[in-house]
């Protein structure tokens, strides 16, 4: 690299950090209020020091905002970064251990907006943020909100910038490549993902064409005969960790004729890969790269 260009790049990075730090200071006046996905105002008088996360993607985001040391409890499924495994297990978002949560004296609890947990925890006097990203653009909204709640707007801005850069990098590599048709299986019912959903958007960015039409919604139940007729070139099994494999797919009535089955392009995700794909959080770049490698193995 040209030494002059290297110096200029370093200087620009330092200048950006200074600007972001100034922005962070400007937004760090307390109290801070954000609106969660239930439309509620969530107000904190000071940066939270004892955080409970009942959503794996929120657990990962808190840690990505350099606040992992402020977590005092997590849901059963939060397992990344590995260090959070040492935290108290407070049950699932839909069946939390309320007594254990209260005993931890959290000053912020992060929950799923569909779990009903906010309705139970708020009357107990706890500050609760209810909301999860359902689509890719909502991920960046959530990062911004959590950054403000944690008193970490600079870290949130840097994280958002890094994620956008990772996404743009993969998109640039697959640009112009042929788009294989894709069926993404959430479970063997089969439930799948619509094009506008978080995972569906990633399929498009990875250079694939989702066979599920948009008008069926974000997480539709699909008629198996529809999949046969759609004849996808790639099938991704997010339910492989739960016992579904390529052989089982091939044994389904009519599915043996599908191009993905004939050509050996039924991909069985590992548990870790399935988790990365399903969590709208700071590993979204890793999720997109995984999909792009599946769809375009020769490009990476």
SEKE-262275 format. One record per residue (C-alpha): residue number from 0; x, y, z; residue in one letter. Coordinates in nm, 4 decimals. Each point is the difference from the previous one (the first is absolute). Layout:
N
<pt NUM, <X, Y, Z>, "A">
...
END
This chain:
300
<pt 0, <0.0000, 0.0000, 0.0000>, "X">
<pt 1, <0.1119, 0.3543, -0.0733>, "X">
<pt 2, <0.1409, 0.1434, 0.3306>, "X">
<pt 3, <-0.1665, 0.3364, -0.0582>, "X">
<pt 4, <-0.3343, -0.1652, -0.0630>, "X">
<pt 5, <0.0456, -0.2120, 0.3140>, "X">
<pt 6, <0.0672, 0.3098, 0.2113>, "X">
<pt 7, <-0.3013, 0.1771, -0.1474>, "X">
<pt 8, <-0.2223, -0.3027, 0.0640>, "X">
<pt 9, <0.1131, -0.0197, 0.3621>, "X">
<pt 10, <-0.0613, 0.3720, 0.0415>, "X">
<pt 11, <-0.3496, -0.0314, -0.1447>, "X">
<pt 12, <-0.0783, -0.2855, 0.2364>, "X">
<pt 13, <0.1185, 0.2041, 0.2989>, "X">
<pt 14, <-0.2075, 0.2953, -0.1175>, "X">
<pt 15, <-0.3056, -0.2234, -0.0344>, "X">
<pt 16, <0.0462, -0.1308, 0.3520>, "X">
<pt 17, <0.0238, 0.3546, 0.1318>, "X">
<pt 18, <-0.3197, 0.0969, -0.1809>, "X">
<pt 19, <-0.1810, -0.3082, 0.1253>, "X">
<pt 20, <0.1238, 0.0611, 0.3512>, "X">
<pt 21, <-0.1377, 0.3551, -0.0149>, "X">
<pt 22, <-0.3320, -0.1348, -0.1260>, "X">
<pt 23, <0.0010, -0.2510, 0.2834>, "X">
<pt 24, <0.0581, 0.2732, 0.2565>, "X">
<pt 25, <-0.2792, 0.2054, -0.1508>, "X">
<pt 26, <-0.2435, -0.2896, 0.0383>, "X">
<pt 27, <0.1234, -0.1130, 0.3403>, "X">
<pt 28, <-0.2099, 0.2486, 0.1998>, "X">
<pt 29, <-0.2196, -0.1887, 0.2421>, "X">
<pt 30, <-0.2766, -0.0964, 0.0376>, "X">
<pt 31, <-0.0205, -0.1807, -0.3352>, "X">
<pt 32, <-0.3270, -0.1133, -0.1582>, "X">
<pt 33, <-0.0542, -0.2357, -0.2933>, "X">
<pt 34, <-0.3216, -0.1446, -0.1404>, "X">
<pt 35, <-0.0073, -0.3804, -0.0117>, "X">
<pt 36, <-0.1827, -0.2264, -0.2457>, "X">
<pt 37, <-0.3114, 0.0044, 0.2187>, "X">
<pt 38, <-0.0148, 0.3773, -0.0427>, "X">
<pt 39, <0.0929, 0.0590, 0.3653>, "X">
<pt 40, <0.2363, 0.2696, 0.1214>, "X">
<pt 41, <0.2917, -0.1627, 0.1804>, "X">
<pt 42, <0.1824, 0.2551, 0.2170>, "X">
<pt 43, <0.3217, -0.0539, 0.1937>, "X">
<pt 44, <0.1360, 0.2568, 0.2441>, "X">
<pt 45, <0.3584, -0.1248, -0.0360>, "X">
<pt 46, <0.1981, -0.2577, -0.2016>, "X">
<pt 47, <-0.1141, -0.3482, 0.1109>, "X">
<pt 48, <0.2582, -0.2018, 0.1906>, "X">
<pt 49, <-0.2035, -0.3183, 0.0579>, "X">
<pt 50, <-0.1552, -0.1254, -0.3238>, "X">
<pt 51, <-0.2085, -0.3124, -0.0526>, "X">
<pt 52, <-0.0410, -0.1187, -0.3600>, "X">
<pt 53, <-0.2713, -0.2508, -0.0862>, "X">
<pt 54, <0.0743, 0.0068, -0.3752>, "X">
<pt 55, <0.3167, -0.1561, -0.1511>, "X">
<pt 56, <0.0403, 0.2728, -0.2633>, "X">
<pt 57, <-0.0217, 0.2684, 0.2705>, "X">
<pt 58, <0.2565, -0.1851, 0.2110>, "X">
<pt 59, <0.2378, 0.0032, -0.2969>, "X">
<pt 60, <-0.0698, 0.3664, -0.0718>, "X">
<pt 61, <0.0647, 0.1065, 0.3597>, "X">
<pt 62, <0.3363, -0.1753, -0.0159>, "X">
<pt 63, <0.0774, 0.1505, -0.3412>, "X">
<pt 64, <-0.0575, 0.3413, 0.1605>, "X">
<pt 65, <0.2777, -0.0785, 0.2510>, "X">
<pt 66, <-0.2503, -0.0436, 0.2832>, "X">
<pt 67, <0.0214, -0.3758, 0.0542>, "X">
<pt 68, <0.1289, 0.0606, 0.3526>, "X">
<pt 69, <-0.3303, 0.1691, 0.0846>, "X">
<pt 70, <-0.2058, -0.3123, -0.0712>, "X">
<pt 71, <-0.1138, -0.1738, 0.3206>, "X">
<pt 72, <-0.2369, -0.2581, -0.1509>, "X">
<pt 73, <-0.1049, -0.1499, -0.3334>, "X">
<pt 74, <-0.2591, -0.2260, -0.1592>, "X">
<pt 75, <0.0585, -0.3715, -0.0510>, "X">
<pt 76, <0.0880, 0.0370, -0.3680>, "X">
<pt 77, <0.2566, 0.2801, 0.0332>, "X">
<pt 78, <0.3318, -0.1765, -0.0598>, "X">
<pt 79, <0.2142, 0.2558, -0.1839>, "X">
<pt 80, <0.2511, 0.1349, 0.0817>, "X">
<pt 81, <0.0970, -0.3125, 0.1939>, "X">
<pt 82, <0.0614, 0.1972, 0.3182>, "X">
<pt 83, <-0.3734, 0.0664, 0.0444>, "X">
<pt 84, <-0.0478, -0.3687, 0.0733>, "X">
<pt 85, <0.1271, 0.0678, 0.3518>, "X">
<pt 86, <-0.2899, 0.2379, 0.0688>, "X">
<pt 87, <-0.3141, -0.1148, 0.1833>, "X">
<pt 88, <-0.2455, -0.1806, -0.2289>, "X">
<pt 89, <-0.3354, 0.1757, 0.0416>, "X">
<pt 90, <-0.2093, -0.2220, -0.2256>, "X">
<pt 91, <-0.1409, 0.0850, -0.3406>, "X">
<pt 92, <-0.1487, 0.3277, -0.1137>, "X">
<pt 93, <-0.3446, -0.1595, 0.0064>, "X">
<pt 94, <0.0466, -0.1750, 0.3355>, "X">
<pt 95, <0.2415, 0.2124, 0.2057>, "X">
<pt 96, <0.0868, -0.0639, 0.3638>, "X">
<pt 97, <-0.1549, 0.3172, 0.1385>, "X">
<pt 98, <0.1200, -0.0535, 0.3559>, "X">
<pt 99, <0.3582, -0.0474, -0.1135>, "X">
<pt 100, <-0.0171, 0.3081, -0.2232>, "X">
<pt 101, <-0.1267, 0.2230, 0.2802>, "X">
<pt 102, <0.2646, -0.1399, 0.2374>, "X">
<pt 103, <0.2737, 0.1194, -0.2387>, "X">
<pt 104, <-0.1187, 0.3623, 0.0420>, "X">
<pt 105, <0.0398, 0.0893, -0.3703>, "X">
<pt 106, <-0.0253, 0.3606, -0.1078>, "X">
<pt 107, <-0.0864, -0.1074, -0.3568>, "X">
<pt 108, <-0.1664, -0.3151, -0.1357>, "X">
<pt 109, <-0.0007, -0.0760, -0.3743>, "X">
<pt 110, <-0.2901, -0.2167, -0.1211>, "X">
<pt 111, <-0.1787, -0.1161, -0.3149>, "X">
<pt 112, <-0.3018, 0.2161, -0.0847>, "X">
<pt 113, <-0.2107, -0.3101, -0.0694>, "X">
<pt 114, <0.0821, -0.1829, 0.3232>, "X">
<pt 115, <-0.2306, 0.1951, 0.2307>, "X">
<pt 116, <0.2911, 0.0347, 0.2431>, "X">
<pt 117, <-0.0288, 0.3787, 0.0088>, "X">
<pt 118, <-0.3574, -0.0260, 0.1274>, "X">
<pt 119, <0.1238, -0.2012, 0.2966>, "X">
<pt 120, <0.3319, 0.1688, 0.0737>, "X">
<pt 121, <-0.0985, 0.3678, -0.0261>, "X">
<pt 122, <-0.2532, -0.0232, 0.2872>, "X">
<pt 123, <0.2854, -0.1358, 0.2138>, "X">
<pt 124, <0.1717, 0.3361, -0.0350>, "X">
<pt 125, <0.2616, -0.1065, -0.2557>, "X">
<pt 126, <0.1137, 0.2006, -0.3031>, "X">
<pt 127, <-0.0798, -0.2190, -0.3000>, "X">
<pt 128, <0.0855, 0.0447, -0.3685>, "X">
<pt 129, <-0.2219, -0.2243, -0.2157>, "X">
<pt 130, <0.0968, -0.0480, -0.3618>, "X">
<pt 131, <0.1910, -0.2153, -0.2459>, "X">
<pt 132, <0.1029, 0.0646, -0.3624>, "X">
<pt 133, <-0.2248, -0.1881, -0.2409>, "X">
<pt 134, <0.1545, 0.1518, -0.3125>, "X">
<pt 135, <0.3509, 0.1048, -0.0929>, "X">
<pt 136, <-0.0624, 0.3748, 0.0193>, "X">
<pt 137, <-0.1467, -0.0457, 0.3482>, "X">
<pt 138, <0.3332, -0.1431, 0.1158>, "X">
<pt 139, <0.1633, 0.3400, -0.0391>, "X">
<pt 140, <-0.2883, 0.1694, 0.1803>, "X">
<pt 141, <0.0449, -0.2422, 0.2895>, "X">
<pt 142, <0.3758, 0.0540, 0.0148>, "X">
<pt 143, <-0.0595, 0.3753, 0.0203>, "X">
<pt 144, <-0.2647, -0.0348, 0.2721>, "X">
<pt 145, <0.2072, -0.2338, 0.2137>, "X">
<pt 146, <0.3031, 0.2207, -0.0476>, "X">
<pt 147, <-0.1920, 0.2968, 0.1371>, "X">
<pt 148, <-0.1478, -0.1979, 0.2892>, "X">
<pt 149, <0.3435, -0.1309, 0.0977>, "X">
<pt 150, <0.1654, 0.3398, -0.0303>, "X">
<pt 151, <0.2061, -0.1343, -0.2887>, "X">
<pt 152, <-0.1074, 0.1966, -0.3108>, "X">
<pt 153, <0.3547, 0.0147, -0.1359>, "X">
<pt 154, <0.0402, -0.3763, 0.0267>, "X">
<pt 155, <-0.3414, -0.0447, -0.1649>, "X">
<pt 156, <0.0955, 0.2256, -0.2911>, "X">
<pt 157, <0.3266, -0.1871, -0.0504>, "X">
<pt 158, <-0.1754, -0.3371, 0.0202>, "X">
<pt 159, <-0.2603, 0.1058, -0.2562>, "X">
<pt 160, <0.2749, 0.1244, -0.2304>, "X">
<pt 161, <0.1912, -0.3267, 0.0312>, "X">
<pt 162, <-0.3097, -0.2076, -0.0740>, "X">
<pt 163, <-0.0897, 0.2062, -0.3060>, "X">
<pt 164, <0.3561, -0.0378, -0.1244>, "X">
<pt 165, <-0.0104, -0.3777, 0.0417>, "X">
<pt 166, <-0.3297, -0.0223, -0.1856>, "X">
<pt 167, <0.1187, 0.2259, -0.2808>, "X">
<pt 168, <0.3169, -0.2050, -0.0403>, "X">
<pt 169, <-0.1891, -0.3257, -0.0585>, "X">
<pt 170, <-0.2508, 0.1683, -0.2309>, "X">
<pt 171, <0.2873, 0.1343, -0.2115>, "X">
<pt 172, <0.1465, -0.3489, -0.0441>, "X">
<pt 173, <-0.3249, -0.1631, -0.1168>, "X">
<pt 174, <-0.1080, 0.2894, -0.2230>, "X">
<pt 175, <-0.0685, -0.1208, -0.3536>, "X">
<pt 176, <0.0055, -0.3710, 0.0854>, "X">
<pt 177, <-0.2873, -0.2273, -0.1025>, "X">
<pt 178, <-0.2656, -0.0172, 0.2728>, "X">
<pt 179, <-0.0856, -0.3579, 0.1027>, "X">
<pt 180, <-0.3547, -0.0575, 0.1234>, "X">
<pt 181, <-0.0120, -0.0751, 0.3743>, "X">
<pt 182, <-0.2356, -0.1634, 0.2477>, "X">
<pt 183, <0.0905, 0.0722, 0.3634>, "X">
<pt 184, <-0.1608, -0.2441, 0.2438>, "X">
<pt 185, <-0.0596, 0.1194, 0.3563>, "X">
<pt 186, <-0.1689, -0.3244, 0.1065>, "X">
<pt 187, <-0.1345, -0.3093, -0.1798>, "X">
<pt 188, <-0.3657, 0.1121, 0.0045>, "X">
<pt 189, <0.1437, 0.1622, -0.2156>, "X">
<pt 190, <0.0205, 0.3576, 0.1213>, "X">
<pt 191, <0.2182, 0.2277, -0.2073>, "X">
<pt 192, <0.0934, 0.3674, -0.0361>, "X">
<pt 193, <-0.1448, 0.2683, -0.2238>, "X">
<pt 194, <0.2202, 0.2300, -0.2097>, "X">
<pt 195, <-0.0549, 0.3015, 0.2295>, "X">
<pt 196, <0.0869, -0.1834, 0.3226>, "X">
<pt 197, <0.3432, 0.0347, 0.1590>, "X">
<pt 198, <0.1203, -0.3318, -0.1421>, "X">
<pt 199, <-0.1810, 0.0538, -0.3286>, "X">
<pt 200, <0.1778, 0.3316, -0.0489>, "X">
<pt 201, <0.3335, -0.1694, 0.0650>, "X">
<pt 202, <-0.0797, -0.2608, -0.2666>, "X">
<pt 203, <-0.0470, 0.2806, -0.2511>, "X">
<pt 204, <0.3157, 0.1830, 0.1057>, "X">
<pt 205, <0.1939, -0.3277, -0.0232>, "X">
<pt 206, <-0.0934, -0.0283, -0.3666>, "X">
<pt 207, <-0.2892, -0.2443, 0.0287>, "X">
<pt 208, <-0.3641, 0.0017, -0.1086>, "X">
<pt 209, <-0.2456, -0.1080, 0.2680>, "X">
<pt 210, <-0.2706, -0.2285, -0.1462>, "X">
<pt 211, <-0.2480, 0.1142, 0.2682>, "X">
<pt 212, <-0.2103, 0.2927, -0.1290>, "X">
<pt 213, <-0.0199, 0.3195, 0.2009>, "X">
<pt 214, <-0.3789, -0.0122, 0.0389>, "X">
<pt 215, <0.0230, -0.3062, 0.2269>, "X">
<pt 216, <0.1571, 0.2085, 0.2777>, "X">
<pt 217, <0.3287, -0.0126, 0.1866>, "X">
<pt 218, <-0.0224, -0.3503, 0.1533>, "X">
<pt 219, <-0.2629, -0.1971, -0.1939>, "X">
<pt 220, <-0.1096, -0.3612, 0.0238>, "X">
<pt 221, <0.0655, -0.1423, -0.3470>, "X">
<pt 222, <-0.1866, -0.2733, -0.1855>, "X">
<pt 223, <0.2615, -0.2710, -0.0730>, "X">
<pt 224, <-0.1381, -0.0315, -0.3523>, "X">
<pt 225, <0.0801, 0.3679, -0.0542>, "X">
<pt 226, <0.3676, -0.0705, 0.0716>, "X">
<pt 227, <-0.0018, -0.2890, -0.2472>, "X">
<pt 228, <-0.1532, 0.2218, -0.2678>, "X">
<pt 229, <0.2422, 0.2848, 0.0774>, "X">
<pt 230, <0.2919, -0.2407, -0.0558>, "X">
<pt 231, <0.2631, 0.1966, 0.1997>, "X">
<pt 232, <0.3627, -0.0435, -0.0961>, "X">
<pt 233, <0.1131, 0.0280, 0.3637>, "X">
<pt 234, <-0.1750, -0.1101, 0.3204>, "X">
<pt 235, <0.1347, 0.1282, 0.3307>, "X">
<pt 236, <-0.1010, -0.2010, 0.3064>, "X">
<pt 237, <0.0031, 0.2216, 0.3082>, "X">
<pt 238, <-0.1760, -0.2882, 0.1768>, "X">
<pt 239, <0.2877, -0.2441, -0.0586>, "X">
<pt 240, <0.1156, 0.0295, 0.3647>, "X">
<pt 241, <-0.3396, -0.1434, 0.0964>, "X">
<pt 242, <0.0272, -0.3154, -0.2071>, "X">
<pt 243, <-0.0950, 0.1049, -0.3539>, "X">
<pt 244, <0.2584, -0.0998, -0.2605>, "X">
<pt 245, <0.0384, -0.0254, -0.3766>, "X">
<pt 246, <-0.1105, -0.3639, 0.0007>, "X">
<pt 247, <-0.3231, 0.0870, 0.1807>, "X">
<pt 248, <-0.0681, 0.2793, -0.2492>, "X">
<pt 249, <0.0589, -0.2330, -0.2952>, "X">
<pt 250, <-0.2466, -0.2506, 0.1500>, "X">
<pt 251, <-0.2885, 0.2487, 0.0061>, "X">
<pt 252, <-0.2641, -0.0677, -0.2662>, "X">
<pt 253, <0.1133, 0.1607, -0.3250>, "X">
<pt 254, <0.3017, 0.1761, 0.1506>, "X">
<pt 255, <0.2463, -0.2441, -0.1593>, "X">
<pt 256, <-0.0647, 0.1728, -0.3323>, "X">
<pt 257, <0.1023, 0.3462, 0.1274>, "X">
<pt 258, <0.3189, 0.1356, -0.1591>, "X">
<pt 259, <0.1666, 0.0657, 0.3378>, "X">
<pt 260, <-0.0544, -0.3640, 0.1003>, "X">
<pt 261, <0.1139, -0.1395, -0.3349>, "X">
<pt 262, <0.3112, 0.2170, -0.0054>, "X">
<pt 263, <0.0999, -0.0527, 0.3632>, "X">
<pt 264, <-0.0632, 0.3599, 0.1011>, "X">
<pt 265, <-0.2062, -0.0638, 0.3115>, "X">
<pt 266, <0.2068, 0.1776, 0.2658>, "X">
<pt 267, <-0.0234, -0.1085, 0.3634>, "X">
<pt 268, <0.0836, 0.2879, 0.2346>, "X">
<pt 269, <0.1758, -0.0724, 0.3275>, "X">
<pt 270, <-0.1501, 0.1242, 0.3263>, "X">
<pt 271, <0.2397, 0.2943, 0.0067>, "X">
<pt 272, <-0.0728, 0.0877, -0.3629>, "X">
<pt 273, <-0.3745, -0.0218, 0.0599>, "X">
<pt 274, <0.0350, 0.2309, 0.3008>, "X">
<pt 275, <0.2039, 0.2512, -0.1990>, "X">
<pt 276, <-0.2611, 0.0007, -0.2746>, "X">
<pt 277, <-0.2973, 0.0431, 0.2333>, "X">
<pt 278, <0.1364, 0.2758, 0.2244>, "X">
<pt 279, <-0.0351, 0.3522, -0.1328>, "X">
<pt 280, <0.3039, 0.1314, 0.1803>, "X">
<pt 281, <0.3664, 0.0911, -0.0357>, "X">
<pt 282, <0.0871, -0.3221, -0.1853>, "X">
<pt 283, <-0.2159, 0.0933, -0.3006>, "X">
<pt 284, <0.3106, 0.0373, -0.2158>, "X">
<pt 285, <0.1016, -0.3545, 0.0901>, "X">
<pt 286, <-0.3519, -0.1187, -0.0893>, "X">
<pt 287, <0.0122, 0.1661, -0.3410>, "X">
<pt 288, <0.3454, -0.1392, -0.0738>, "X">
<pt 289, <-0.1211, -0.3495, 0.0948>, "X">
<pt 290, <-0.2911, 0.0248, -0.2414>, "X">
<pt 291, <0.2139, 0.1442, -0.2776>, "X">
<pt 292, <0.2474, -0.2876, 0.0334>, "X">
<pt 293, <-0.2872, -0.2494, -0.0181>, "X">
<pt 294, <-0.1492, 0.1614, -0.3096>, "X">
<pt 295, <0.3249, 0.0926, -0.1758>, "X">
<pt 296, <0.2719, -0.2361, 0.1265>, "X">
<pt 297, <0.2335, 0.0907, -0.2846>, "X">
<pt 298, <-0.0002, 0.3695, 0.0856>, "X">
<pt 299, <0.1551, -0.0303, 0.3475>, "X">
END
